[in-house]
Amino acid sequence: MNVSPEGRLSLEQVKYVEVSDPPLLRAGDILFNNTNSPVWVGKTACIRHDEQVTYSNHMTRIRLTQQAGLPSFYAWQLHHLQQSGYFLARCRNHVNQASISTKYLSDVVPLRVAPANEQRRIVSTIEHQFSCLDAGIAALERVRINLKRYRTAVLKAAVEGRLTEAWREENTDVAPASELLKRILKERREQWEKDQLAMYEKKGKKPPSNWQSKHREPPSPDTEELSELPEGWRWVRAGQICGFITKGTTPAASKLHRDSGDVPFIKVYNLGFDGALNFQVEPTFVSMQTHTGELARSRLYPGDVLMNIVA
């Protein structure tokens, strides 16, 4: 982990050992990651300064002859081989890990030799371009953070009514939300009564004389500690305006299929931070039989709202 995927030495996380005479790294040494998960075997970093650190048996130290030229020129070559999949295709696989032996590295892995002046120009160009890329990545990260803040600010302004202040000033004759809530509750009650009558009919029974009194209105929220709303708005509980609230169902693992199937099965990581569904992340599917059977309660329809309840 101390050799980054970008081919740099990082000492942010280190462990300590008590060794009387450890082999210390010095400027010009090349550290080659000889054991790792297959895709990471071959990560390489060049040591730029003398370091009071030693290294594990998962690392191979390469020390060039003085006549070979710039160590970083060869370190970048080895790191390129790792990134291009050269070591992935040639590593020796073990349980959960893979490796490249010192002998293989010494006798088989090909390295290019260029004139000393050209080595310096190549390394200088690489590091200049990578510095520009690092600056670009940092700038993009700042933009990403700022966009997230802007998105949050827009949503906050929207739910507080500040986005439509001018619209409300020009449209003063709009019915208040309290009237809309009355219609919603009336429709909920009518639907409840319809469902109750259908249930009694299915059982072959007549509804009792007081059956309508069993209906319970969803409770209104306590607004004492809630913020003030724009004129015409109204605080409600989700239960007052929703016809159906339920969490999903996960079938047995044997009924979940990767990469292909009849119906996409949405998991928590398919719901992005931007509120959009992304089926490209670990796509999972279920059969139509599972979809219409044990997952019938979890079927999604246009207008449904999904909220992540597990993190």
N, C-alpha and C positions, 0 to 999 in steps of 0.2 A: 504493500500500500504506500510505501515511501517513494516509489517511482510512479509518477502520475501517468495517466493515459496519454498525456502530451509529451512525455519524454523528459520530465524534469524531476529533480530530487526535491522532496518535500519532507521537512523534519518537524511538521506540526504535531505529529503523533509518533512518539518514540518509546521504546522500552530500554531498560538499563540492565547491564550485566556486570558482574564482578570478575574481571579477568586480569591477571597480573601483567601480561604483555600482549594485548590484543593487536591484530593487524589493523592499523588505522588507515583511513582513506586519505589520499593526498590529491592535490590538483593534477588533473590529467588521467586519473583512474576512470575506467568505464565500468558501470554496474549493469549487469545483464541479469534479468529475472529468469532464472532457469526452471523454476517450479511454480505453477499457478493453475488456475482453471485454463483449459486449452486456449481460449481466445486471448488470454493475457500473457501467455508464455512469450518471452522475448522483449517485454518492455525494457527499455534501455535509457540510462541517463549518464551524462558525463559530469564528473566532479570538477567544479570550477575553482574551488579553494581547498586548502588543507583542512580536513575536518577531524575533530576529535570523536569520531564514531567508528564503530566496526560494523560488520554485516553478517547476516544469517546464511545458513547453508542453502537457502532458496535463491541466493544471489551468487553470481559468478563475477569475480573481479578480473578485468582485463587491463593489463599495463603494457602499453606499446613501447617498442624501441624508440629511441630518440629520433632516428632517421625516418620513421614512418610518417611523421607530420603531425597534423592537428588531431588530438584524440576525439574532439567533437565531430570531426568529419566522418570518422568511423562509427561513432555512437549514433549519429543520425542515420547512417546506412542500416545499422542493426534495428533501430527503431522503425525504420521504413519497412524492413522485412516483416516485423511483427504486425504492423498495421495492414500490410498487403496480404496477410494470411500465409506467408511463407512458413513460419514456425507452426501455425495451426495445422497445416497439412503434413508436417514432418515430426511433430512432437510424439513422444512415447506416452501413451495414456495409462494412467493408474486409476484407482478408485477416487472419483471426484476431482482428480488433478491430472496434470500432464507435465512433462519435463523435456528439456533439451540438455544432453550431457555435455560436460566440458570437452570430451574427446570429439563429439560431433561438431561442437562449436569451433574447435581448433582445426579439425581436419576436413570438414565438409562445407561449412557455410562460406559462400563466396563474398569477398569484399573487393571493392574497386579502389585502386590507387591512382591518385592524380598528382601532378606537380604541386609542390608546396604552395607556391603563390596562388594557384587555382583553388587549392583546398581552402585557403583563407578567404578568397572571394566567394566561394560557394557557401561556406559557413556564415560569413557576414550577411549574405543575401538571405539565407534561410532564416536567420535570427531576426533580421530586419522585418521580413515578411510576417514572421510569427508574432513579432511585437505589434505590428499593425493589426493582425487578426485578433490578438488579445485585447487591444484597445477597442476594436469593433465589437467584440463579444461583450466587453464591459459596458459599452454604450448601449447595445441592444438590451442588456440586462436592466440598465437604468430606465430605458424606454418601457420595458415590460413592467417594471415596478410602477412607473408613472401611469401607465395605462390601467393597471389594476387599481391604483388609487383613484384615477379618473372615473373608472367604471363604478367603483364604490360610491364616489361622490354623486354621480348621475343617479344611481339607484336611490340614494338617500334623499336627494332633492325630489325625485319622483314620488316616493312614498310619503313625503311630508307635504306634497302639494305645491312645492315651489316652482316646478316646471310648468304648471298650468295656471299660475297666478294671473297672467295677462288674459288668458282665455276666459277665466271666470269673471273677470271684470267686464268683458264684452258680452258674456252670456249669463245674465242675471236671472233669466226666466227658467232655468233648468230645475227640474224637480229634485228635491234634496234626497240624499241617500236613505233617509229614514223611510221615505215612500217606497223606494226600491226594496228595502228590507221587509216592509209589510207584505209586498207582493211575493217575495221569496218565501216567507214564513207561511203565507196562505197557500202557495203551491205545495210546500212541504206537507202541510196538514192534509190537503186534498189527496196527495199521493199516498200518504200514510193510510187514510181512510179507504182508498181504493185497494191498497195491498191487504188491509185487514179484512175487507169484504171478500176479496178473492181467497184468502186463507180459510175463512169460515165456509165459503162455498165448496172449496176443495175437500174440506172435512165433512161436508154434508150437514152442517149445523147452521142454525140461525144466530145472528149476532145478538148478544144480550142487550137489554134495554139501555144500559149505561156504557156501552162499549166505547163510545166516542170520548168519554171522560178520561180514558186511559192514555190519551195522547199527552205527551210531555214536550213542551217547548224547550229548545236548547237554551241554556242560561246565557244571559248577556254578560259581558266582561265588566269587571270592576275598574272603572276609569279614573279612580282617584289618583293613582300614581302614573297614569299614562299622559303622554304629551297632548297639548292642545291641537285640535284639528282645524283645517280650513272650514270656512262657512259652507254648510251643506254636506259635509262628510260625517261619517259615523263609525265608531269603533264597534267591531263584532267579534265573536268567536268563530273559529273555522267551522264548528259544528252547526252554526246558524245558517251558513250559506253553502254548505257542501251536502250533497246527497249521499255520498259514499266515501268513507275514509278507511283504508285498510293497508296493512303491510303486505309485501309480496310473499310468495312461496318458493322455496328452492327444492327441486326434486332430487332424487338420489343421483349421486355422481355418475352412475352408469347411464343415466338418461340425458346427460349433458354432453354435447359433441363439439369438438373444436373444429374450426375452419369451415364447416359446411353443415347444412341441415335445413329443415323446413321453416323454422321461425327463430329470429334472433332472440337470445335470452340476455336481458340487460342486467349487468352487475354494477357495483358501486363505482368502479373505475371507468365505466362507459358514460358516466355523467360528469362532464367537464366543469371546471371552475367558472367557465363562461356561461354555464346553464344550457349548453348544447349537448346532444347525444353524439357520442363518437363510437361507432361500431368497429373501428379499426384496431382498438386496443383489446388484445386477447379475445377475439370474437368467439362467442359461444352460442350454440343453437340447441333447440329441442325439436322433437318430432311434432307433427300436427296432432297426433294422438295424445301426446302429453300436454300440448298446448290447450286443446279443447277438453281434456279430462281433468287431471289433478291440478292444472294451472288455470282452470277456467276463471277462478276468482281473481287471478292476477293479470288477466288480459287487459291490454291498454287500448284506449279509444281516443280519437281526436278530441282535444280539450282537456284530457287528463293532465294532472300535475304530479311529477315525481319529485320527492324530497329524500335526500340521503339521510338515513337515520343511524348509520354505522360508520365509524371512522377508524 
